[in-house]
């Protein structure tokens, strides 16, 4: 009878889908599902939704909602984390302040000035969760979905003794997209993908055991609808010969090539047919609409006689829990500490590699070296993230400035003096959310 704790359970869509998936496994169907959130209204909706799923499936599971984190974590076997440290009124400044300086960020939840400041705010909260796990469930496995993935996982891997991995949808999502482009069912596809979160590379992508990259290149160069779906990532593939994970909207921020001038943003970042918005205003509007609509969506969900099918979906976390409980072993891409797994990325940095889950726990797979044209950009981002984590843990504003000074997009647009001024403004804006800092000027 495993206990599964959800920290940040008020994530309306995600919690329902993961609970649905995990309850389909016989080893998990009698789980105690502890739901914890700091928002009482969201917690209530989530608890009632999960209870309805339990009743629809006639499962022997127990649902325990609480606003007490210690209560949720006590004796847990698995801890799923989906939190956001600060709402729209907080993180919008991560993008709006750089924009005033000419650094045009698109999404801002992973790296660059916006990702680093999100990490500075979130690392203390995540360390609090991890230290509570050391106290109340020291043998539990944390499955983290919160961004910025690499920096959060790295801080916890460095400072605590808990077992954890970070999970992201971008590896399997991109693999399925590439298969669709070449007309291949996923049953025919095998791949090896490694790097860091949102910048992992398909070192091999095969169809029926044969290299599928020639088919992918042909689809991109000969079919405009394929090229236009992921313009930024397709341009990166045509230049670097390996496909990268995450959306073009994200990847346009992570390098020097696409967002340093308005004409480049217009050319590469505004016309994609996939999730590739060129303007932060789109994200802002989308988030605000979601904040305003989730209650209506929830009420409509409850009003349906059968609001969701109970067939198992594809959420990694459920398969991992089942494997660790003694079910079928499961391979996934996870964010783990680089103990020599990728030889040309920083030792101990948080890397994203294949991982096997079974009753022994998690076993990351040795990958070796990334191709040099991929390693250069990935190494820079991983090194910047190491500096940002050190800044968060020590409260050193100078390190924040130095990390952001090396960010590719920022450095392509601003001088060092301008970067320092921007960072100081962002530090001042975030003062109340940075408990480890005693100075707010770099």
Number of C-alpha atoms within 10 A of each C-alpha: 14 18 22 27 28 28 25 23 29 25 19 18 13 14 20 20 19 19 25 24 21 24 24 18 16 12 18 25 22 17 20 19 24 24 29 29 24 16 12 14 11 19 22 18 19 25 23 14 20 25 19 16 23 21 12 14 15 10 17 15 22 16 17 16 22 20 16 13 21 16 17 24 28 18 19 24 22 25 24 24 20 19 21 16 18 13 8 13 7 14 20 17 17 23 21 18 19 21 15 10 15 16 25 26 27 25 26 25 22 24 28 28 29 26 23 27 29 27 28 30 23 24 24 21 16 21 19 13 20 24 18 17 26 17 14 18 20 19 16 22 23 24 24 24 18 23 24 24 26 28 31 25 29 25 23 23 21 13 13 13 14 19 20 23 25 26 24 22 15 18 25 17 13 17 20 15 14 22 21 14 16 19 10 16 11 14 9 12 19 17 15 16 27 29 28 25 29 24 24 26 27 21 20 16 22 17 19 11 11 12 15 20 20 10 15 21 17 13 17 23 13 11 12 11 14 22 19 17 20 23 26 23 23 23 18 19 18 13 11 14 18 21 27 27 25 20 20 27 26 23 21 27 25 25 20 16 19 21 27 23 14 12 11 13 18 14 15 23 23 15 16 21 14 14 12 24 19 24 17 18 13 13 15 14 11 12 13 12 11 12 11 11 11 15 15 9 14 16 11 11 14 15 10 9 7 12 14 14 11 17 9 16 15 12 18 21 22 21 23 27 27 23 22 22 20 15 18 14 19 17 19 21 27 27 29 28 23 20 15 16 23 23 14 16 25 18 14 16 27 31 31 32 27 21 19 20 23 21 15 12 16 22 13 21 15 16 17 13 17 22 14 12 12 21 19 13 15 25 19 17 23 24 16 24 28 20 20 28 27 19 22 26 18 13 19 19 21 16 19 27 24 19 23 28 24 18 21 19 24 28 18 17 17 17 12 15 10 15 23 20 16 21 26 19 17 22 23 13 15 20 15 10 18 20 14 15 19 12 14 19 18 15
